[in-house]
Amino acid sequence: MPQNPLLRMLVWNWLAGAAAAVTLLVGLLATDAMHLRELILASDSPGVPIAMLLIGFLVTFCSVAMGSAIMGLGQDDGDPDGGHREGVEPQAGEAWEPRPTR
């Protein structure tokens, strides 16, 4: 496990996404949703469609889990304004201008 806290967080979220992807694939095959299992097993090489489904699910679910973890890094849960800073929104009738960064 990496010592860097950011990498450790990403690894754990990748594992959570991978677990969700495998769970969904197993659930789809176990329930034979829309005759998917029947269609896959009727194929000459059923490993190929299963691998393609798994890779697609892994990319999707791992990306969502890791991305949501990254986007949630800067949030302060105790902020009553929901993360909005004061003075950022323009007053009525004013045009919005970006503030220079320091």
C-alpha positions in Angstrom: 0.0 0.0 0.0 1.4 3.4 -0.9 2.5 5.7 1.9 1.3 8.8 0.1 -2.2 9.6 1.5 -3.5 10.7 -2.0 -2.3 7.5 -3.7 -3.7 5.4 -0.8 -7.1 7.1 -1.2 -7.0 6.5 -5.0 -6.1 2.8 -4.5 -9.0 2.3 -2.0 -11.5 4.0 -4.3 -10.2 2.0 -7.3 -10.8 -1.2 -5.3 -14.3 0.0 -4.4 -15.0 0.7 -8.0 -13.6 -2.7 -9.0 -15.7 -4.5 -6.4 -18.8 -2.7 -7.7 -17.9 -3.7 -11.3 -17.4 -7.3 -10.5 -20.6 -7.4 -8.4 -22.6 -5.9 -11.3 -21.2 -8.4 -13.8 -21.8 -11.4 -11.4 -25.3 -10.1 -10.8 -26.1 -9.7 -14.5 -24.8 -13.2 -15.2 -26.5 -14.8 -12.2 -29.9 -13.3 -12.9 -29.6 -13.8 -16.7 -31.0 -10.3 -17.2 -32.4 -9.9 -20.7 -31.0 -13.4 -21.5 -27.5 -12.0 -21.4 -26.0 -15.1 -19.8 -27.8 -17.3 -22.4 -26.4 -15.2 -25.2 -22.8 -15.2 -23.8 -22.8 -19.0 -23.2 -24.1 -19.7 -26.7 -21.0 -18.0 -28.1 -18.0 -20.0 -29.4 -15.7 -18.3 -26.9 -17.7 -16.9 -23.9 -14.6 -15.5 -22.3 -14.3 -12.7 -24.8 -17.7 -11.0 -24.1 -17.3 -11.6 -20.3 -13.8 -10.0 -20.5 -15.1 -7.1 -22.5 -18.0 -6.5 -20.1 -15.7 -6.7 -17.2 -13.1 -4.2 -18.7 -15.9 -1.8 -19.6 -17.4 -2.0 -16.1 -14.0 -1.6 -14.5 -13.1 1.5 -16.5 -16.5 3.1 -15.7 -16.9 2.2 -12.0 -13.3 2.8 -11.1 -13.2 6.1 -12.8 -16.4 7.2 -11.1 -15.2 6.1 -7.6 -11.8 7.8 -8.0 -13.2 10.9 -9.6 -15.8 11.4 -6.9 -13.1 11.0 -4.3 -10.9 13.6 -5.9 -13.7 16.1 -6.4 -14.7 15.7 -2.7 -11.2 16.5 -1.4 -11.7 20.3 -1.0 -15.1 20.1 0.7 -15.5 21.3 4.3 -18.5 19.4 5.7 -19.0 22.0 8.4 -19.6 24.8 5.9 -23.2 26.1 6.2 -23.1 27.9 2.9 -22.4 24.7 1.0 -19.0 25.7 -0.2 -19.8 29.1 -1.6 -17.5 31.9 -0.8 -18.8 35.3 0.1 -18.5 38.1 -2.5 -18.2 35.7 -5.5 -21.6 36.2 -6.9 -22.4 39.5 -8.6 -25.0 41.9 -7.2 -28.2 42.6 -9.1 -27.4 44.5 -12.4 -23.6 44.0 -12.2 -21.6 41.9 -14.6 -19.4 39.2 -13.2 -15.6 39.7 -13.5 -13.1 37.2 -12.4 -10.8 38.1 -9.6 -7.1 38.0 -10.1 -5.3 35.2 -8.4 -2.3 35.9 -6.2 
